[in-house]
């Protein structure tokens, strides 16, 4: 009753909606969902972290050898150096004997399990790791901390400046619109909708987008202060219902005062685009990302992870020899073109040292650094693109910077982008396509902006073709675009026309085929790897035994033959691998050890940032609850028990949340149902949608609580610092920083390794 009475009192003071905390049990579902998600993550984490393996039905000889080892080895030696004595030749016989099957370049082998009594308590292990970490901080580790803190402080400064500048730009736009209007009219604020879906000028109050009424007298008389930044300039709006007559009372004073105000507004509006808040923030975020990518990029100076594959494929473009890979060629062509411009030297025979095993040292700087720089460049571009995706959804600049920080501090993408791998280009083309898709779906289809919609349609098609030209896994993003364009299930008010869909599809397919044309035009000489193809295919390669004897197939036919072979070989990748991991481990942030050097005490690992994983898991759970609850209460005029106001705005918001969850699921489902070896980096394209969802939910929270701009920036800053802490803790595994064995063990403990 007390809450109900205060609610009524506040409504009498023009407070239109209560906060979740004031609604008692009606907001309890948020806390329940949060606790449930955290409990599920903790349960999965603890199950995945169990390192002891029970002894199975060992044969007498194996059991005798295991019991003998139990008598001779101490617990410390068991944990630090488990014996490889199980002597089983296959994965099935090894696991049947209760042993651990280890596969990889140095394996495979069958390893005896660590006895359960040798595993210390969780608290004891954790405290030991804390002591070891605090007592062995190196100068390089301190340098990483300085870079991290400096980047977070720069982000804080950007948040404050960008929100204030955004509010100024918003007020400028409002004044110019008022100047060109003879009558007072409604202007939608930047926060009153998630997507600009448009509505008629004289639409009723319960139409698609609720409007904020702005009085010309209020704009003229109010002195702009920093408090106006609090709601993006919405405090300039007059109270609801006070619009009528406000302009007529002042009469001539409006026209008298308009000149100076509009002149000031025009000065701001005519500034070049590169001085806008979004342009400045994008450049600053790109610069921070380049710093994180380029620091110690030359380390380690040896083959790391799959550089032995993609560096080798790139070297073939220098020699113009045909090579077979299970992935499309755009990323390798990019490495070749930009690598040639940057002075890449693949070696005397254009193959060495990429033909070697992991750990093979490079001869000189030019053999690997230019290609690593290219991968880092594309990885750095992902950060400002994520910011622009958030801004295209009308998310406040400070929250958009936080959304971009989810990509900036993501250790898995950072690790993949610092080596000669194609995943940075894959993520770049995916996020660029998502940006084009958002601009396409949020652009108006009226006559005034119709040409701009066709521009975004063309760019979206080109992005889809390029993304699919890097890896076939980009098919998920293509599916998201096609489903929304054809059926308008989420954010579009109505589907695109059939002609538009077909035209965009043809353009994207043409771009994809053009990539293959460049591939075949460059690789014209025979090589031993051509044995995968039919004689007709081989007859097109100079030096092949069939060259000149058979009629080469038309190059689209060659594309079809090659793609079918790639899909078949890819589907046959079923062998267990020491670095592979199932899809459910990616969601809770489990990483994979990649490369280590015992003498130098460094290690390179592909691992997702646990801080970011925790934030995204919570957002996915809450987003799923929002979609389910909105679908359940979609028929109510005031939302869920009065907690959600403005049904149409909530419908747009819920469908946008559903689009992000759909994109995340579509990227994840193939790895759930397709039988093939999977790795943690396969999660990166789907993670983009989860990171975008975080920014959307946070922005909606600030809208719901009418938060002050200081509290909004403070919370975003804390989230960025939390992400940076996760990055700093695992930075030695990204930058090959030397650590003690205890420090390495502490990080493996966090990952359940």
Secondary structure, DSSP 4 states (H G I P E B T S, - for coil): -HHHHHHHHHHHTT-----GGGGGGGGHHHHHHHHHHHHHHHHHHHHHT----------HHHHHHHHHHHHHS-HHHHHHS--------SHHHHHHTT-EEE-SSS--EEEPPPPGGGSPPHHHHHHHHHHHHHT---HHHHHHHHHHHHHHHHHHHHHHHHHHHHHHHHHHHHHHHHHT-SS--EE--TTS-SS-----TT--TTSSS--EE--HHHHHHPPP-GGGGGGTTGGGSPPTT--TTHHHHHTHHHHHHHHHHHHHHHHHHTS-GGGSHHHHHHHHHHHHHHHHHHTTTT-S-B--TTHHHHHHHHHHHHHTB----SS-SHHHHHHHHHHHHTT----TTS-TTTTS-TTPBPSSGGGTHHHHHHHHHHHHHHHHHHHHHHHHTT--HHHHHHHHHHHHT-HHHHHHHTSS-SHHHHHHHHHHHHHHHHHHHHS--STTTHHHHHHHHHHHHHHHHHHHTT-GGGHHHHHHHHHHHHH--SS-SSPPPHHHHHHHHHHHHHHHHHHHHHHHHH--B--GGGGGS-HHHHTTSBT-TTTTTSPPPPHHHHHHHHHHHHHHHHHT-----TT---HHHHHTT--EEEEEETTTTEEEEE---HHHHHHHHHHHHHHHHHHHHHHHTTT-TTSSTTSS--HHHHHHHHHHHHHHHHHHHHHHHHHHHS-S---GGGGHHHHHHHHHHHHHHHHHHHHHHT--HHHHHHHHHHHHHHHHHHHHHHHHHHHT----HHHHHHHHHHTT-
